[in-house]
Amino acid sequence: MSRWGWTARETTIGSLVMSTHHKDMIQPAPSERPVRFDVWLSNAKTAAGGFSVRTKILGIVLVLTTVLGLGITWQVRTAMNAVIKNELDSRGQTQALALAARIADPLSLNDGVLVSQILDDTLTQHPDTLYALITNADGDVVAHAFGETGPFSDLLAIETAIGQQSAEHADITSEVGLLHTFAETIPNGEGSVARLALSEARLGRAIDGITLQLLVTTLFVGLVGVVAATLLTWLLTRPILDLVGTTRRVARGDLSARASVWAEDEIGSLADSFNRMVEELESNRATIAENERARTRLLKQLIGAQEDERKRIARELHDSIGQALSSIMLSASLIERSDAPQEQQSRANELRQLSAETLEHVRKMSRELRPSVLDDLGLAAALDRYAAEFQLRYPEIVADLHCDLPERLSPVVETTLYRVVQEGMTNVARHSGARTLSVLVTQRNSTAQAIIEDDGNGFDPVQAARNGESVGIHGMVERVELLSGRLDIESNHNGTAVYVVIPVGDTAEVVS
C-alpha cells in the first residue's frame, strides 16, 4: 500500500552496512615426497582392474549420466540467471521511465491520491517490483508503495546509498535478497526522482523449479541408464562367462568342451575361433596319441628285430663262421701231423679255399650290417651295390636306379637316404607284387630328394598307420623328420610312389 507525505529523514529505520570480508589464502606446503604420475596411473589401473566388467560398465554409465545431467543443469541455470538479470535490468529501466512520465502531472498538481494510485498500479502490473518511491530534490520520500514484503529495515540505508551515488541503476544486496534499483528524474518535477526496485525472488523460484525438474530428469535418466547398462552387461558378460567356463574345462583336459556362439559379433567370433582352436588341439592330441602308439609299436618291433638280428648273427657266427674256423683249425692240425709233401699241399689248398669262403662270408655279413662303401665312396656307389644285390635276390623285379648327386652329402643325410631307399625297396619286394621298380635320387635347391615308384597293388597309407601295419614306413618317416625333412606316400591300385625331401644345409647337420 502507498503512503503520501512520509518523510524519510524523520524516521530512523536503519543504516546500510556494506563490508567485505577477506579470507587468508593458505597455500599447502609442498609435499616432501611427490607422487609420480605414472605411479598414480599404475595404481588407478590396478584398482580398476579389480572390478568386474559389469561393475565397470555400470560405473561408467552412472558417472556419464551424472556428469552430463549436472553439467546441463548448471549450464541451464547459469544461462537463465543471466537472462533474468538482463530482463530485469531492461524491464526496470522501462518501468522507471514510464513511472516518471506518468507521475509528472499528478505530482505537479500535488494530487496525492492519483500519485498513490499510480504507484500501486506499478506494483500491481509488475509483480517483481518490491517498492516504488518518489523523492523530492532534498531526497525526502514524498510518496511510496510496497509489495507483499512491506517495508524492510535497511530500505532507508539502501535508498540513501543510491542517492549518494546518484546512480540511475544499481544492484544492491539487502535482507530480502538482491535488488535491482532504478531511478529516473521526473519531468518538470523540480528535482523529484521516481525510484523503484525489482527482485529476482519470483523468477529465482521458477529457476529453482526448473533446476529441480532437471535434477529429477537426471535421476530418472540415471535409473534408466542403470537398467539399460544392467541388460547390456548381461548380454555382454553371458557369452564371456560361458567362454571362461569352457576354457577352464579345456584347461582340465576336457577337449570335448565347446563355447556357445551367442551372436555374430566380436565375442561370437572369439568363441568360434576358440572352438576351432580346441578342435585343432583335439586333433593334435589324437595325432600325438597315434604317433605315440606307432612309436611304441616301432620300438617294440625294433627291439624284436634287434634281438632277431642278434640271434641271426650269433647263429651265423656259430654255424657258418664257427664251423669254418673249426675246419681251418682241423686242416692246420692235419698239415702239422702229415709228413707227406703231397698231402700237405692238398691240405694247404683246402685250407686256403676254406679261409677265402669264410672271409667272403664275413664281408657279406659286414655289408648287411653297414655297407663300408657308403662311408668310403658315398651314397650313389652304396645304392648301386645294393641295387645289384637286390636284383640278384629278387630277379622277378626289374629295378632301375638313377642317382644325380653332384657332390657328397653329409654322413647323416646319406645314411638316412640309404636306409629309406633300402626299406622302400624291401617293402616293394615283400608286399607290393610289383614287376618294375624305379628309384631316383637327386640334389636340387639345397635339398636331397628321393622317389621310389613301383607298379604293384598299392595300399591305403592312412589305414595302414591306424592298424599299426606300417612300422617300416613309420620308421622311414621318423628318420626323415629327424632331419627336418618330409616323406609323402601316394598309392592306388596302379602302384605306389614314395617322395622324400631332406634339407642338406646347416639345418640338417644341426638336427642330426
Kinemage of the C-alpha trace (Angstrom):
@kinemage 1
@onewidth
@group {chain A} dominant
@subgroup {mainchain}
@vectorlist {calphas} color= white
{ca met a 1} P 0.000 0.000 0.000
{ca ser a 2} L 1.099 3.561 -0.573
{ca arg a 3} L 1.593 6.405 1.831
{ca trp a 4} L 1.624 10.109 0.965
{ca gly a 5} L 3.888 12.551 2.840
{ca trp a 6} L 6.198 10.028 4.550
{ca thr a 7} L 9.470 11.805 5.404
{ca ala a 8} L 12.419 9.509 5.361
{ca arg a 9} L 14.643 11.996 7.177
{ca glu a 10} L 12.288 11.957 10.197
{ca thr a 11} L 12.220 8.220 10.531
{ca thr a 12} L 15.262 6.318 11.658
{ca ile a 13} L 14.937 2.848 10.154
{ca gly a 14} L 18.471 1.599 9.937
{ca ser a 15} L 21.643 2.035 8.063
{ca leu a 16} L 23.189 0.112 5.241
{ca val a 17} L 26.408 -1.558 6.243
{ca met a 18} L 28.453 -2.984 3.405
{ca ser a 19} L 31.605 -4.758 4.242
{ca thr a 20} L 33.915 -7.086 2.507
{ca his a 21} L 35.436 -9.983 4.356
{ca his a 22} L 38.785 -11.293 3.214
{ca lys a 23} L 39.994 -14.798 3.945
{ca asp a 24} L 43.580 -15.600 4.142
{ca met a 25} L 44.621 -17.984 1.441
{ca ile a 26} L 46.764 -20.719 2.934
{ca gln a 27} L 48.998 -22.375 0.400
{ca pro a 28} L 49.640 -26.035 1.117
{ca ala a 29} L 53.198 -26.884 1.834
{ca pro a 30} L 54.876 -28.789 -0.938
{ca ser a 31} L 54.985 -32.494 -0.352
{ca glu a 32} L 58.314 -33.899 0.594
{ca arg a 33} L 57.594 -36.990 -1.468
{ca pro a 34} L 55.534 -36.053 -4.538
{ca val a 35} L 53.568 -38.886 -6.073
{ca arg a 36} L 54.689 -39.574 -9.621
{ca phe a 37} L 52.009 -39.549 -12.278
{ca asp a 38} L 52.962 -42.937 -13.663
{ca val a 39} L 52.759 -44.481 -10.190
{ca trp a 40} L 49.342 -42.938 -9.674
{ca leu a 41} L 48.226 -44.159 -13.095
{ca ser a 42} L 49.508 -47.656 -12.329
{ca asn a 43} L 47.646 -47.694 -9.017
{ca ala a 44} L 44.495 -46.477 -10.749
{ca lys a 45} L 44.754 -49.241 -13.361
{ca thr a 46} L 45.293 -51.818 -10.634
{ca ala a 47} L 42.272 -50.574 -8.712
{ca ala a 48} L 40.108 -50.507 -11.849
{ca gly a 49} L 41.257 -53.992 -12.795
{ca gly a 50} L 39.887 -55.347 -9.516
{ca phe a 51} L 36.290 -54.701 -10.583
{ca ser a 52} L 34.220 -56.893 -12.843
{ca val a 53} L 33.169 -55.840 -16.341
{ca arg a 54} L 29.589 -55.385 -15.150
{ca thr a 55} L 30.660 -53.034 -12.357
{ca lys a 56} L 32.860 -51.049 -14.728
{ca ile a 57} L 30.061 -50.575 -17.264
{ca leu a 58} L 27.572 -49.599 -14.581
{ca gly a 59} L 30.072 -47.161 -13.088
{ca ile a 60} L 30.793 -45.578 -16.465
{ca val a 61} L 27.074 -45.182 -17.216
{ca leu a 62} L 26.380 -43.658 -13.800
{ca val a 63} L 29.336 -41.280 -13.973
{ca leu a 64} L 28.494 -40.142 -17.514
{ca thr a 65} L 24.809 -39.709 -16.687
{ca thr a 66} L 25.560 -37.773 -13.501
{ca val a 67} L 28.210 -35.549 -15.061
{ca leu a 68} L 26.076 -34.889 -18.132
{ca gly a 69} L 22.935 -34.174 -16.098
{ca leu a 70} L 24.672 -31.916 -13.601
{ca gly a 71} L 26.575 -30.158 -16.370
{ca ile a 72} L 23.409 -29.448 -18.348
{ca thr a 73} L 21.617 -28.326 -15.186
{ca trp a 74} L 24.441 -25.948 -14.286
{ca gln a 75} L 24.595 -24.530 -17.806
{ca val a 76} L 20.822 -24.035 -17.958
{ca arg a 77} L 20.744 -22.423 -14.518
{ca thr a 78} L 23.651 -20.105 -15.359
{ca ala a 79} L 22.088 -19.099 -18.683
{ca met a 80} L 18.692 -18.456 -17.091
{ca asn a 81} L 20.220 -16.339 -14.335
{ca ala a 82} L 21.959 -14.228 -16.956
{ca val a 83} L 18.731 -13.915 -18.921
{ca ile a 84} L 16.815 -12.920 -15.764
{ca lys a 85} L 19.348 -10.234 -14.864
{ca asn a 86} L 19.254 -8.755 -18.348
{ca glu a 87} L 15.474 -8.958 -18.415
{ca leu a 88} L 15.097 -7.275 -15.012
{ca asp a 89} L 17.550 -4.531 -15.984
{ca ser a 90} L 15.700 -3.825 -19.217
{ca arg a 91} L 12.295 -4.028 -17.569
{ca gly a 92} L 13.355 -1.853 -14.628
{ca gln a 93} L 14.644 0.942 -16.826
{ca thr a 94} L 11.443 0.843 -18.880
{ca gln a 95} L 9.264 0.875 -15.741
{ca ala a 96} L 11.233 3.749 -14.219
{ca leu a 97} L 10.830 5.836 -17.375
{ca ala a 98} L 7.135 5.032 -17.562
{ca leu a 99} L 6.619 5.823 -13.859
{ca ala a 100} L 8.438 9.140 -14.146
{ca ala a 101} L 6.341 10.115 -17.184
{ca arg a 102} L 3.015 9.125 -15.575
{ca ile a 103} L 3.753 10.717 -12.214
{ca ala a 104} L 4.828 14.113 -13.602
{ca asp a 105} L 1.373 15.734 -13.977
{ca pro a 106} L -0.198 14.437 -10.731
{ca leu a 107} L 2.927 15.432 -8.836
{ca ser a 108} L 2.896 18.967 -10.274
{ca leu a 109} L -0.792 19.265 -9.341
{ca asn a 110} L 0.011 17.903 -5.869
{ca asp a 111} L -2.631 15.198 -6.398
{ca gly a 112} L -1.572 12.732 -3.710
{ca val a 113} L -4.392 10.279 -4.383
{ca leu a 114} L -3.522 9.904 -8.044
{ca val a 115} L 0.163 9.619 -7.222
{ca ser a 116} L -0.544 6.785 -4.745
{ca gln a 117} L -2.812 5.070 -7.302
{ca ile a 118} L -0.098 5.239 -9.959
{ca leu a 119} L 2.433 3.748 -7.535
{ca asp a 120} L 0.009 0.959 -6.561
{ca asp a 121} L -0.714 0.246 -10.239
{ca thr a 122} L 3.025 -0.030 -10.887
{ca leu a 123} L 3.403 -2.736 -8.208
{ca thr a 124} L 0.221 -4.500 -9.346
{ca gln a 125} L 1.189 -4.603 -13.013
{ca his a 126} L 4.745 -5.742 -12.313
{ca pro a 127} L 4.833 -8.491 -9.640
{ca asp a 128} L 8.647 -8.439 -9.434
{ca thr a 129} L 8.595 -4.834 -8.129
{ca leu a 130} L 9.252 -4.647 -4.360
{ca tyr a 131} L 8.651 -0.952 -3.908
{ca ala a 132} L 8.255 2.386 -5.706
{ca leu a 133} L 9.251 5.729 -4.166
{ca ile a 134} L 9.012 9.371 -5.090
{ca thr a 135} L 11.696 11.622 -3.570
{ca asn a 136} L 11.982 15.413 -3.765
{ca ala a 137} L 15.048 17.442 -4.554
{ca asp a 138} L 16.208 17.134 -0.926
{ca gly a 139} L 15.984 13.329 -1.048
{ca asp a 140} L 12.923 13.138 1.190
{ca val a 141} L 10.375 10.419 0.359
{ca val a 142} L 7.097 12.129 -0.546
{ca ala a 143} L 5.225 9.029 -1.705
{ca his a 144} L 5.817 5.277 -1.565
{ca ala a 145} L 4.248 1.910 -2.270
{ca phe a 146} L 5.394 -1.566 -1.099
{ca gly a 147} L 4.640 -5.023 -2.316
{ca glu a 148} L 3.820 -8.096 -0.265
{ca thr a 149} L 7.069 -7.913 1.704
{ca gly a 150} L 6.253 -4.454 3.014
{ca pro a 151} L 8.928 -2.077 4.282
{ca phe a 152} L 12.174 -3.740 5.373
{ca ser a 153} L 14.695 -2.464 7.881
{ca asp a 154} L 17.547 -1.434 5.588
{ca leu a 155} L 15.365 0.274 2.954
{ca leu a 156} L 16.315 3.794 4.048
{ca ala a 157} L 20.017 2.945 4.062
{ca ile a 158} L 19.713 1.467 0.577
{ca glu a 159} L 17.976 4.497 -0.848
{ca thr a 160} L 20.419 6.822 0.931
{ca ala a 161} L 23.357 4.948 -0.571
{ca ile a 162} L 21.781 5.077 -4.018
{ca gly a 163} L 21.072 8.747 -3.645
{ca gln a 164} L 24.627 9.435 -2.629
{ca gln a 165} L 25.861 7.526 -5.672
{ca ser a 166} L 23.446 9.465 -7.938
{ca ala a 167} L 23.081 6.226 -9.866
{ca glu a 168} L 20.235 5.570 -12.263
{ca his a 169} L 20.745 1.819 -11.849
{ca ala a 170} L 22.429 -0.174 -9.064
{ca asp a 171} L 22.367 -3.750 -7.793
{ca ile a 172} L 22.180 -3.788 -4.009
{ca thr a 173} L 22.179 -6.747 -1.607
{ca ser a 174} L 19.573 -6.408 1.114
{ca glu a 175} L 17.896 -8.538 3.718
{ca val a 176} L 15.303 -9.661 1.169
{ca gly a 177} L 17.897 -10.594 -1.423
{ca leu a 178} L 19.486 -8.948 -4.434
{ca leu a 179} L 17.671 -5.774 -5.552
{ca his a 180} L 17.860 -4.156 -8.979
{ca thr a 181} L 17.200 -0.460 -8.229
{ca phe a 182} L 16.396 2.191 -10.857
{ca ala a 183} L 15.965 5.989 -10.640
{ca glu a 184} L 14.571 8.427 -13.208
{ca thr a 185} L 14.151 12.175 -12.852
{ca ile a 186} L 10.522 13.271 -13.126
{ca pro a 187} L 9.943 15.822 -15.928
{ca asn a 188} L 9.061 19.269 -14.530
{ca gly a 189} L 9.244 17.794 -11.068
{ca glu a 190} L 11.732 20.336 -9.695
{ca gly a 191} L 14.362 17.649 -8.988
{ca ser a 192} L 11.954 14.938 -7.863
{ca val a 193} L 13.009 11.374 -8.668
{ca ala a 194} L 10.967 8.225 -9.264
{ca arg a 195} L 12.654 5.190 -7.718
{ca leu a 196} L 11.721 1.525 -7.831
{ca ala a 197} L 13.365 -1.832 -7.047
{ca leu a 198} L 12.895 -5.207 -8.705
{ca ser a 199} L 13.603 -8.543 -7.029
{ca glu a 200} L 14.802 -11.859 -8.514
{ca ala a 201} L 12.883 -13.874 -5.924
{ca arg a 202} L 9.925 -14.906 -8.096
{ca leu a 203} L 11.991 -15.699 -11.142
{ca gly a 204} L 14.581 -17.388 -8.912
{ca arg a 205} L 11.884 -19.715 -7.582
{ca ala a 206} L 10.988 -20.546 -11.191
{ca ile a 207} L 14.656 -21.306 -11.901
{ca asp a 208} L 14.805 -23.472 -8.793
{ca gly a 209} L 11.756 -25.366 -10.009
{ca ile a 210} L 13.315 -25.914 -13.430
{ca thr a 211} L 16.576 -26.959 -11.756
{ca leu a 212} L 14.686 -29.460 -9.624
{ca gln a 213} L 12.968 -30.832 -12.726
{ca leu a 214} L 16.322 -31.208 -14.454
{ca leu a 215} L 17.769 -32.998 -11.423
{ca val a 216} L 14.755 -35.316 -11.273
{ca thr a 217} L 15.146 -35.936 -15.008
{ca thr a 218} L 18.833 -36.681 -14.463
{ca leu a 219} L 17.926 -39.141 -11.710
{ca phe a 220} L 15.329 -40.795 -13.938
{ca val a 221} L 17.751 -40.986 -16.863
{ca gly a 222} L 20.378 -42.416 -14.491
{ca leu a 223} L 17.967 -45.127 -13.346
{ca val a 224} L 17.055 -45.928 -16.953
{ca gly a 225} L 20.774 -45.993 -17.762
{ca val a 226} L 21.416 -48.402 -14.896
{ca val a 227} L 18.665 -50.713 -16.144
{ca ala a 228} L 19.951 -50.480 -19.707
{ca ala a 229} L 23.544 -50.991 -18.556
{ca thr a 230} L 22.491 -53.999 -16.489
{ca leu a 231} L 20.821 -55.536 -19.531
{ca leu a 232} L 23.810 -54.652 -21.700
{ca thr a 233} L 26.307 -56.127 -19.268
{ca trp a 234} L 24.196 -59.273 -19.003
{ca leu a 235} L 24.219 -59.604 -22.783
{ca leu a 236} L 27.978 -58.952 -22.891
{ca thr a 237} L 29.124 -60.983 -19.900
{ca arg a 238} L 26.922 -64.028 -20.528
{ca pro a 239} L 28.962 -65.257 -23.538
{ca ile a 240} L 32.203 -64.157 -21.848
{ca leu a 241} L 31.421 -66.125 -18.685
{ca asp a 242} L 30.423 -69.099 -20.816
{ca leu a 243} L 33.734 -68.811 -22.662
{ca val a 244} L 35.609 -68.616 -19.355
{ca gly a 245} L 33.864 -71.759 -18.127
{ca thr a 246} L 34.731 -73.532 -21.354
{ca thr a 247} L 38.391 -72.530 -21.081
{ca arg a 248} L 38.505 -73.922 -17.546
{ca arg a 249} L 37.092 -77.235 -18.773
{ca val a 250} L 39.681 -77.305 -21.546
{ca ala a 251} L 42.405 -76.477 -19.010
{ca arg a 252} L 41.320 -79.541 -17.004
{ca gly a 253} L 41.805 -81.667 -20.131
{ca asp a 254} L 38.233 -81.846 -21.452
{ca leu a 255} L 38.807 -81.140 -25.140
{ca ser a 256} L 35.196 -82.021 -25.957
{ca ala a 257} L 34.067 -78.720 -24.402
{ca arg a 258} L 32.820 -76.086 -26.844
{ca ala a 259} L 31.859 -72.462 -26.240
{ca ser a 260} L 28.372 -71.344 -27.254
{ca val a 261} L 28.243 -68.765 -30.058
{ca trp a 262} L 25.549 -66.384 -28.841
{ca ala a 263} L 25.720 -63.818 -31.634
{ca glu a 264} L 27.590 -62.974 -34.826
{ca asp a 265} L 29.640 -60.215 -33.174
{ca glu a 266} L 33.223 -59.861 -31.942
{ca ile a 267} L 32.579 -62.098 -28.922
{ca gly a 268} L 30.892 -64.638 -31.178
{ca ser a 269} L 33.927 -64.566 -33.472
{ca leu a 270} L 36.148 -65.070 -30.419
{ca ala a 271} L 34.086 -68.061 -29.283
{ca asp a 272} L 34.141 -69.531 -32.794
{ca ser a 273} L 37.925 -69.080 -33.014
{ca phe a 274} L 38.285 -70.677 -29.581
{ca asn a 275} L 36.205 -73.658 -30.674
{ca arg a 276} L 38.359 -74.091 -33.778
{ca met a 277} L 41.465 -73.896 -31.598
{ca val a 278} L 40.081 -76.605 -29.277
{ca glu a 279} L 39.234 -78.750 -32.305
{ca glu a 280} L 42.806 -78.358 -33.520
{ca leu a 281} L 44.077 -79.268 -30.063
{ca glu a 282} L 41.833 -82.320 -30.007
{ca ser a 283} L 43.012 -83.334 -33.464
{ca asn a 284} L 46.638 -82.736 -32.499
{ca arg a 285} L 46.181 -84.750 -29.320
{ca ala a 286} L 44.722 -87.618 -31.335
{ca thr a 287} L 47.608 -87.345 -33.785
{ca ile a 288} L 50.133 -87.271 -30.964
{ca ala a 289} L 48.465 -90.257 -29.316
{ca glu a 290} L 48.521 -92.131 -32.615
{ca asn a 291} L 52.174 -91.220 -33.110
{ca glu a 292} L 52.986 -92.378 -29.608
{ca arg a 293} L 51.233 -95.680 -30.243
{ca ala a 294} L 53.111 -96.023 -33.526
{ca arg a 295} L 56.373 -95.177 -31.761
{ca thr a 296} L 55.624 -97.804 -29.147
{ca arg a 297} L 54.895 -100.398 -31.800
{ca leu a 298} L 58.010 -99.354 -33.702
{ca leu a 299} L 60.130 -99.535 -30.577
{ca lys a 300} L 58.800 -102.980 -29.743
{ca gln a 301} L 59.397 -104.221 -33.274
{ca leu a 302} L 62.812 -102.579 -33.403
{ca ile a 303} L 63.758 -104.273 -30.167
{ca gly a 304} L 62.383 -107.534 -31.509
{ca ala a 305} L 64.169 -107.035 -34.829
{ca gln a 306} L 67.359 -106.202 -32.990
{ca glu a 307} L 67.115 -109.363 -30.964
{ca asp a 308} L 66.274 -111.391 -34.074
{ca glu a 309} L 69.254 -109.857 -35.855
{ca arg a 310} L 71.484 -110.702 -32.926
{ca lys a 311} L 70.184 -114.258 -32.949
{ca arg a 312} L 70.795 -114.483 -36.702
{ca ile a 313} L 74.319 -113.099 -36.388
{ca ala a 314} L 75.013 -115.417 -33.466
{ca arg a 315} L 73.665 -118.356 -35.446
{ca glu a 316} L 75.708 -117.350 -38.485
{ca leu a 317} L 78.818 -116.982 -36.370
{ca his a 318} L 78.181 -120.288 -34.645
{ca asp a 319} L 77.018 -122.359 -37.585
{ca ser a 320} L 78.891 -120.911 -40.514
{ca ile a 321} L 81.883 -118.970 -39.262
{ca gly a 322} L 82.404 -121.278 -36.272
{ca gln a 323} L 82.304 -124.404 -38.378
{ca ala a 324} L 84.603 -122.843 -40.952
{ca leu a 325} L 87.112 -121.849 -38.296
{ca ser a 326} L 86.912 -125.356 -36.802
{ca ser a 327} L 87.598 -126.829 -40.223
{ca ile a 328} L 90.544 -124.471 -40.663
{ca met a 329} L 91.929 -125.487 -37.296
{ca leu a 330} L 91.474 -129.182 -38.166
{ca ser a 331} L 93.162 -128.743 -41.546
{ca ala a 332} L 96.060 -126.893 -39.937
{ca ser a 333} L 96.402 -129.691 -37.402
{ca leu a 334} L 96.413 -132.334 -40.171
{ca ile a 335} L 99.033 -130.414 -42.098
{ca glu a 336} L 101.148 -130.257 -38.960
{ca arg a 337} L 100.904 -134.041 -38.419
{ca ser a 338} L 101.391 -135.087 -42.036
{ca asp a 339} L 104.871 -135.852 -43.347
{ca ala a 340} L 103.908 -136.363 -46.986
{ca pro a 341} L 104.513 -133.279 -49.122
{ca gln a 342} L 101.616 -134.031 -51.469
{ca glu a 343} L 99.176 -134.400 -48.593
{ca gln a 344} L 100.429 -131.206 -47.032
{ca gln a 345} L 99.953 -129.386 -50.343
{ca ser a 346} L 96.429 -130.734 -50.697
{ca arg a 347} L 95.555 -129.773 -47.135
{ca ala a 348} L 97.026 -126.304 -47.676
{ca asn a 349} L 94.882 -125.801 -50.785
{ca glu a 350} L 91.777 -126.843 -48.877
{ca leu a 351} L 92.762 -124.533 -46.025
{ca arg a 352} L 93.221 -121.617 -48.433
{ca gln a 353} L 89.866 -122.239 -50.098
{ca leu a 354} L 88.063 -122.516 -46.768
{ca ser a 355} L 89.671 -119.294 -45.485
{ca ala a 356} L 88.614 -117.457 -48.641
{ca glu a 357} L 84.997 -118.640 -48.260
{ca thr a 358} L 84.986 -117.676 -44.594
{ca leu a 359} L 86.375 -114.218 -45.406
{ca glu a 360} L 83.734 -113.688 -48.089
{ca his a 361} L 81.015 -114.726 -45.676
{ca val a 362} L 82.302 -112.285 -43.062
{ca arg a 363} L 82.350 -109.467 -45.631
{ca lys a 364} L 78.798 -110.267 -46.650
{ca met a 365} L 77.640 -110.065 -43.061
{ca ser a 366} L 79.503 -106.793 -42.668
{ca arg a 367} L 77.803 -105.291 -45.722
{ca glu a 368} L 74.431 -106.360 -44.424
{ca leu a 369} L 75.099 -104.617 -41.133
{ca arg a 370} L 76.690 -101.451 -42.527
{ca pro a 371} L 77.993 -101.143 -46.083
{ca ser a 372} L 81.514 -99.762 -45.909
{ca val a 373} L 81.178 -98.392 -49.425
{ca leu a 374} L 78.652 -95.850 -48.038
{ca asp a 375} L 81.397 -94.335 -45.902
{ca asp a 376} L 84.171 -94.765 -48.441
{ca leu a 377} L 82.574 -93.921 -51.793
{ca gly a 378} L 79.271 -92.234 -50.901
{ca leu a 379} L 75.536 -92.736 -51.346
{ca ala a 380} L 75.494 -93.316 -55.105
{ca ala a 381} L 78.021 -96.155 -55.002
{ca ala a 382} L 76.304 -97.735 -51.982
{ca leu a 383} L 72.916 -97.655 -53.712
{ca asp a 384} L 74.398 -99.091 -56.921
{ca arg a 385} L 75.802 -102.047 -54.988
{ca tyr a 386} L 72.565 -102.537 -53.068
{ca ala a 387} L 70.532 -102.405 -56.306
{ca ala a 388} L 72.796 -105.089 -57.800
{ca glu a 389} L 72.351 -107.323 -54.759
{ca phe a 390} L 68.597 -106.610 -54.805
{ca gln a 391} L 68.411 -107.689 -58.450
{ca leu a 392} L 70.189 -110.938 -57.640
{ca arg a 393} L 67.945 -111.565 -54.647
{ca tyr a 394} L 64.670 -110.675 -56.436
{ca pro a 395} L 65.201 -111.467 -60.133
{ca glu a 396} L 61.442 -111.276 -60.863
{ca ile a 397} L 61.530 -107.469 -60.262
{ca val a 398} L 63.145 -105.151 -62.769
{ca ala a 399} L 64.902 -102.490 -60.658
{ca asp a 400} L 66.046 -99.211 -62.228
{ca leu a 401} L 68.253 -96.905 -60.112
{ca his a 402} L 69.367 -93.419 -61.113
{ca cys a 403} L 71.466 -91.136 -58.866
{ca asp a 404} L 72.198 -87.495 -59.731
{ca leu a 405} L 74.373 -86.263 -56.858
{ca pro a 406} L 76.974 -83.681 -57.915
{ca glu a 407} L 78.716 -83.852 -54.535
{ca arg a 408} L 78.869 -85.892 -51.348
{ca leu a 409} L 76.149 -85.220 -48.821
{ca ser a 410} L 76.622 -85.104 -45.086
{ca pro a 411} L 77.032 -88.563 -43.492
{ca val a 412} L 73.746 -88.370 -41.601
{ca val a 413} L 71.804 -87.434 -44.764
{ca glu a 414} L 73.479 -90.185 -46.803
{ca thr a 415} L 72.732 -92.763 -44.107
{ca thr a 416} L 69.087 -91.648 -43.867
{ca leu a 417} L 68.518 -91.758 -47.624
{ca tyr a 418} L 70.240 -95.137 -47.879
{ca arg a 419} L 68.076 -96.676 -45.157
{ca val a 420} L 64.891 -95.114 -46.571
{ca val a 421} L 65.609 -96.424 -50.083
{ca gln a 422} L 66.606 -99.806 -48.648
{ca glu a 423} L 63.375 -100.049 -46.620
{ca gly a 424} L 61.269 -98.854 -49.559
{ca met a 425} L 62.751 -101.378 -51.972
{ca thr a 426} L 62.397 -104.167 -49.398
{ca asn a 427} L 58.714 -103.265 -48.885
{ca val a 428} L 58.145 -103.364 -52.642
{ca ala a 429} L 59.691 -106.814 -52.886
{ca arg a 430} L 57.807 -108.223 -49.899
{ca his a 431} L 54.335 -106.687 -50.138
{ca ser a 432} L 53.537 -104.988 -53.454
{ca gly a 433} L 53.699 -107.783 -56.022
{ca ala a 434} L 55.323 -105.288 -58.404
{ca arg a 435} L 57.126 -106.203 -61.616
{ca thr a 436} L 59.104 -102.986 -62.050
{ca leu a 437} L 60.741 -100.686 -59.534
{ca ser a 438} L 62.240 -97.246 -60.181
{ca val a 439} L 64.430 -95.260 -57.763
{ca leu a 440} L 65.573 -91.670 -58.394
{ca val a 441} L 67.917 -89.794 -56.018
{ca thr a 442} L 68.774 -86.160 -56.818
{ca gln a 443} L 70.027 -82.977 -55.213
{ca arg a 444} L 68.187 -79.728 -56.048
{ca asn a 445} L 67.820 -76.320 -54.422
{ca ser a 446} L 69.679 -77.217 -51.217
{ca thr a 447} L 67.568 -80.344 -50.756
{ca ala a 448} L 68.159 -84.022 -51.336
{ca gln a 449} L 65.198 -85.770 -52.956
{ca ala a 450} L 64.350 -89.409 -53.440
{ca ile a 451} L 61.463 -91.000 -55.349
{ca ile a 452} L 60.623 -94.710 -55.106
{ca glu a 453} L 57.929 -95.913 -57.539
{ca asp a 454} L 56.505 -99.336 -58.327
{ca asp a 455} L 53.620 -100.828 -60.325
{ca gly a 456} L 52.338 -103.024 -57.522
{ca asn a 457} L 48.935 -103.477 -55.928
{ca gly a 458} L 49.095 -100.363 -53.743
{ca phe a 459} L 47.643 -99.852 -50.263
{ca asp a 460} L 45.987 -97.241 -48.015
{ca pro a 461} L 48.771 -95.499 -46.003
{ca val a 462} L 46.342 -93.871 -43.553
{ca gln a 463} L 44.503 -97.085 -42.800
{ca ala a 464} L 47.780 -98.985 -42.512
{ca ala a 465} L 49.027 -96.419 -39.989
{ca arg a 466} L 45.829 -96.749 -37.933
{ca asn a 467} L 46.026 -100.538 -37.935
{ca gly a 468} L 49.683 -100.492 -36.905
{ca glu a 469} L 50.723 -102.345 -40.064
{ca ser a 470} L 53.211 -99.722 -41.304
{ca val a 471} L 56.013 -99.932 -38.774
{ca gly a 472} L 58.590 -99.880 -41.547
{ca ile a 473} L 57.006 -96.797 -43.125
{ca his a 474} L 56.760 -95.165 -39.707
{ca gly a 475} L 60.461 -95.799 -39.214
{ca met a 476} L 61.160 -94.138 -42.565
{ca val a 477} L 59.082 -91.115 -41.559
{ca glu a 478} L 60.864 -90.891 -38.205
{ca arg a 479} L 64.278 -90.898 -39.888
{ca val a 480} L 63.287 -88.188 -42.364
{ca glu a 481} L 61.571 -85.935 -39.787
{ca leu a 482} L 64.635 -86.060 -37.535
{ca leu a 483} L 66.406 -84.132 -40.314
{ca ser a 484} L 63.503 -81.642 -40.725
{ca gly a 485} L 62.514 -83.442 -43.921
{ca arg a 486} L 59.206 -84.664 -45.310
{ca leu a 487} L 58.022 -88.044 -46.575
{ca asp a 488} L 54.813 -88.372 -48.595
{ca ile a 489} L 53.193 -91.541 -49.935
{ca glu a 490} L 50.745 -91.777 -52.838
{ca ser a 491} L 49.256 -95.183 -53.521
{ca asn a 492} L 46.417 -96.698 -55.523
{ca his a 493} L 45.686 -99.883 -57.456
{ca asn a 494} L 48.197 -98.838 -60.150
{ca gly a 495} L 51.131 -98.661 -57.785
{ca thr a 496} L 52.832 -96.685 -55.047
{ca ala a 497} L 55.143 -93.658 -55.035
{ca val a 498} L 57.208 -92.514 -52.058
{ca tyr a 499} L 58.528 -88.919 -52.129
{ca val a 500} L 61.328 -87.881 -49.766
{ca val a 501} L 62.732 -84.339 -49.359
{ca ile a 502} L 65.540 -83.580 -46.875
{ca pro a 503} L 67.335 -80.216 -46.465
{ca val a 504} L 71.093 -80.590 -46.954
{ca gly a 505} L 72.208 -77.237 -45.490
{ca asp a 506} L 73.408 -76.414 -41.982
{ca thr a 507} L 69.997 -77.231 -40.552
{ca ala a 508} L 70.341 -80.910 -41.416
{ca glu a 509} L 73.696 -81.063 -39.681
{ca val a 510} L 72.342 -79.452 -36.535
{ca val a 511} L 69.232 -81.598 -36.360
{ca ser a 512} L 71.172 -84.780 -36.897
